[in-house]
Amino acid sequence: MAETTEVLEEKKIKVKEREPLFSKKNKKLISDPLDENNPITIQVLGICSALAVTVQMKAAVVMSVAVLFVLILANVSISLIRNLIPNRIRIIVQLVVVAALVIVVDQVLKAYLFDVSKELSVFVGLIITNCIIMGRLEAFALGNKPWPSALDAIGNSLGYGMVLVIVSFFKELFGSGKLFGFEIFGNATEQTGLYAMGYMDNGLMLLPPSSLIIVAVYIWVQKIRNPSLIESN
Amino acid sequence: MDLVNIFIRSAFVDNMIFAFFFGMCSYLAVSKTVKTAFGLGMAVIFVLVVTIPINFLIENYVLKEGALSWLGEEFSSINLSYLTFIMFIAVIASTVQLVEMIVEKISPALYGALGIFLPLIAVNCAILGGALFMQEKQFATISQATVYGLGSGVGWFIAVVLIAAIRERIRYANIPGPLRGVGMAFLITGLMGLAFLGFMGFEI
């Protein structure tokens, strides 16, 4: 009898210690991935899609929103069933959950944003094997409650989206003189705006290798600002 | 000749790493030493050659519009293409598991070399990416699809072994602090990508 009351008391104490929804720890879950634990530049996850869809800002934004959607729902649902998944088959379970969500995203994109979905082509499907999603599921959702998992998902997909938008900003601006399809530097074929003064687009910016170099420079700048992140070779 | 062209295109012109960044995560993770890079590269070739033909058959006899017509007339209007992702990933995950078991049984030496890398491959975008590109390219025969898988795997292998060799060489170089590690790997890959652009439009 005495033991049970003790247990009950312990439980009560635990209930009292429940943290508020946006405690310091939970806020850190969102803010960390934006800078010092960025999924792309520091954790090195999810690079395939990050580099490939950055030629235009519109595609980059759509891709980030898709990853945000998939990551939040996947993180929360895996976290809900984390105690039911047998350890041996967890990868398959995760893959099935993520694949189902990605199919939803793919069908929605095909229905409402057909041109963007054509441009993203196989990269929507590749969200399934996007390492950010599998990485966060493995590293966070499997060991944490749904609410922190949701915050972790938001933080990580925002960190991912941020890098995507920054890279695509430079690629689209210097590669085709546009942002979101609007002509910033004037029209290249009609020679207006900056083009009239002899400015030319940098064709290299439209090719795949340039996004790697932009990300490298991004990492460089980030680590200069925050020397504690520097690797020891 | 057709097959040779597909091979060269997929291995060099449309190189998985330099043109599409497929499998970048594991590419950066294992490229610290040539030995591990070699192991994972071989495993990728192996799994691609096995899974792409299987996915080709699934695409053509189950998923495509009218692909089920071999079951009977009434099935000829069914289009299951929205199931593509889940079918492909299921095939890949189970094939990887199966391949792991078979290799362990038949050749313990090979298993020792590939062992730890095989499970990782299920979530390598190069494999799913290869399958999705195979679907997009609409190959006519299974041999074309297989050669495409082989070529993509070889391209990935070349890329990962090359960068591992470079990273081994620059380990003692005096790189600016903030660029050490990942930053330099990105930069090198970018420069290698520029070199591989030279293959553009290459055909036999």
Interface residues (C-beta under 8 A of the other chain):
Chain A: T41 I42 V44 L45 G46 I47 C48 S49 A50 L51 A52 I91 I92 L95 V96 A99 A100 V102 I103 D106 Q107 S121 V122 G125 L126 I128 T129 N130 C131 M134 L207 P208 P209 S210 S211 L212 I213 V215 A216 I219 W220 V221 Q222 K223 I224 P227 I230 E231 S232 N233
Chain B: F18 A19 F20 F21 F22 G23 M24 C25 L28 A29 Y82 L83 T84 F85 I86 F88 I89 A90 A93 S94 P119 A122 V123 N124 C125 I127 L128 G129 L132 F133 E136 R171 I175 P176 G177 P178 L179 R180 G181 V182 G183 M184 F186 L187 T189 G190 L191 G193 L194 L197
